[in-house]
C-alpha cells in the first residue's frame, strides 16, 4: 500500500515538473516576442536559442527563431533554420510563410513564387500570400500571370482592394498613350473673342527613354494655325532625366515659327529634386529665350514646388508656386498653383497679346477611370493687366483626356 502511495507521489512530482517546463517554454517565448517587438533581436535570440537546443522538435520555437533571424536581416541563417520545415512533404505552414517573407525581402522572386505555390496548396484562399505572389510576378514582368492571380483573389474575397497597387504598377508599364486636350481662354470687363487651343498627341515608352508627337491647333480672331512638335525624354542611371522639345508651325502669329527647349531634372537628395532648363521661340519679328528651372520638396503624398520663368529678350519674370497631393495607388492628383509675373500662362506667346503683369490662381485634378483612362480638368483665373494700369478678368479652362495601352 505504501509503495502505491510513494509511486503516486513520484508520478505527481514528475508531472508537475513537466508542466512547469512547458509553462517555462511559453513564458520564454512570450519574453522573446516582446524583445523582438522592441527590435532587440540579439536579446530575443539569447532567450530563444537555449529553447532550440533543448527542444529541437518544437517547431513553434524553430519557426520563431527563423523569423527573428529574418527580422535581423540575417537571411542566410533564417533560410537554414526554416528550410527543413518548409521543404519536407508535409511542410509547416508557419515556416513556409516565414520563408516566403525571407525570399521576398531578399528579392529572390523566383524562389518566393515557388514557396508561395507550396503554401497555396495548403491554404489556397490566403489573400496575403496571393498578394506576395502577384507582386513577385509583376517584379519579374510576368504581368499577365500577376493579373490572373489578382482575378483569382477577387473571387475569394469579392474585392481587389489589396491588389490595387500592383494593378497600378502593371498599368504604368503600358508603352503607349494617346491624349487629347482643349483649352479655352476668355476674358471679361472688358471681354474679347475667346482664344481656342487644342492638341492630339501620341507617346511611346522605350526601356530608358520616351518620345511624344503632338499636333497643336490654335484659333484666334477667326484665324487658325497649327504647331507640330515632339518631346523626348532620356533617363539616366542616377534617376535623373533630360527633356528635349522641338516644333515648327504653319503660321507666324498664333504659334512661334519654330520652338525648342531643354531641361535637366535631377534629385541629389531623397526629399528634394531640381531642374534647370531653357525654352526658345522664334517669331518673324522677335526671338524669345526663357530660362527656367524648378525646386521641389517631397513630403509623403504632398510636394511643394517653385518654378521661375525669365524672358531674357523682354526682361519679363514670372513665379509659380504649387502644392500637389498625389495618391500613387489610384494615380489621382489635385494641384493648386499661385502665379505672378509677366510671362504668359503656359508661355503662350503670340502677336495678339502684350505680356504685362498678371496674378493667377489655378486648380487641376486628375482622375483615373478603370486601369488606363484619365481625365484632367484644369481651371486657372487671372487678374490680368491688359494695358498699363488697367486690369481685367481672364479665365483659362482646359480638359485633357488620356488613354494608355
Buried (B, 14 or more C-beta within 10 A) or exposed (E): EEEEEEEEEEEEEEEEEEEEEEEEBEEBBEBBBEBBEEEBBEBBBEBBBEBBEEBEEBBBBBBBBBBBBBBBEBBEBBBEBBBBBBEEEEBBBBBBBBBBBBBBBBEBBEBBBBBBEBBBEEEEEBBEBBBBBBBBBBBBEBBEBBBEBBEBBBEEEEEBEBBBBBBBBBBEEBEEBEBEBBBBBBBEEEEBEEBBBBBEBEBEBEEEEBBBEBEBBBBBEEEEBBBBBEBBBBBEEEEBBBBBBBBBBEBBBBBBBBBBBBBBBBBEEEEEBBBEBBBBBBBEEEEBBBBBBBEBEBEEEEBEBEBBBBBEEBEBBBBBEBEBEBEEBEBBBBBEBEBBBBBBBEBBBBBEBEBBBBBBBBEBEBBBEEBBEBEBBBBBBBBBBBEEEEBBBBBBBBBBBBBBE
